[in-house]
Amino acid sequence: MTARDFLIRGLIAGFIAGILGFLVAHQVGEPHVERAIALEEAGSTDEHPHDAAEEPGATHEHETEEAGHSHGDGETEVSRANQRTWGLLTGTLAVGTALGGLVGLIAAAVVGRIGRLTATQSTALVSVVGFVSFALVPFLKYPAAPPAVGSGDTIGERTALFFTFLAISVAAAVAAVAVARQLLAQTSVYAAVVVSGGLYLLVVAGAAALMPTVNELGDFPADTLWWFRLSSVFTLATVWGGIGVVLTGLADRESAAEARRELAASL
Amino acid sequence: MAQPSVAPTATAEISSIPLRQIAPWALFFGLVALLVLFFVSTDQGATSVISGTAIHEWVHDGRHLLGYPCH
């Protein structure tokens, strides 16, 4: 398979994963998003988390600001019917396709370079490492927040923390794979996996312990928070699982076709 | 496909793809992918490349459910 073969299959896998991710997010996640928005709007007159603490006199201003579920200055209004369907689909498709293409290209670089990984083993490995380092571990430190949780005043800080931790996690995963590659040549697969996995855990656990915790929950109901976050993990797992399964399946088909062509050529 | 590879026997080396061949794809698609991820996850939130709130509002639910910081 060429680099182009990997990229195209990655994009196709990512697109399919985006559709699957949308179905899970829409069916499992949206009821909890709706509940959170209902809570946000019910609380917006008196104890809205945005600025309830500092300006008790400014209620009139944020009442107008919060009409419909709009966070901005009210310039653009997208209806909830669109946000929960086409808007959500746009998000999962775009993210799925982008991640799928990246996984495909990284898998192309990994083939034959770590031990004796074949095309299918490479796509499977990159998908698993990608899910853990790009989605699961960042989620464990800075979990998804439902609407109504998270102040507009701290969005800059929260975004910086999230992406800093994400970058540390991905960099640690890349470094761990590089270590595993060296160890594979010198020791056993067992030692390579245990040592590199341990190093990754050490780095992300250390970073998680040192970096500040974000807690802007207030009195948001615990069960709605739990179900929202669970459905967020399901969505991420569906997107990454979809990329891994579809891309590996496509790579497997292509590898089998290549083997047949070679056999035919050698006859 | 066009890539010459060794026969798939048990002891054969797995041929790798030259990084020279991957680089242009990686550079171009890497940039596109980062831009896409940025616009879905962050634009018109913590920072704003395009003014207004249209993108934020449109991908609002995706941003929340995919775990990106959103207000």
Interface residues (C-beta under 8 A of the other chain):
Chain A: M1 T2 A3 R4 D5 F6 L7 A25 G29 E30 V33 H69 S70 H71 G72 D73 E75 T76 E77 V78 N82 Q83 R84 W86 G87 L88 T90 G91 T92 A94 V95 T97 A98 L99 G101 L102 L105 A108 A109 V111 G112 R113 R116 L117 T118 A135 P138 F139 Y142 P143 A144 A145 P146 P147 G150 S151 G152 I155 G156 R158 T159 A160 F162 F163 S231 S232 T235 L236 V239 E254 E258 A259 E262 S266
Chain B: M1 A2 Q3 S5 A7 P8 E13 I14 S15 S16 I17 L19 Q21 I22 W25 A26 F29 G30 V32 A33 V36 L37 F39 V40 S41 T42 Q44 G45 A46 T47 G52 T53 A54 H56 E57 W58 V59 H60 D61 G62 R63 H64 L65 L66 G67 Y68 P69 C70 H71
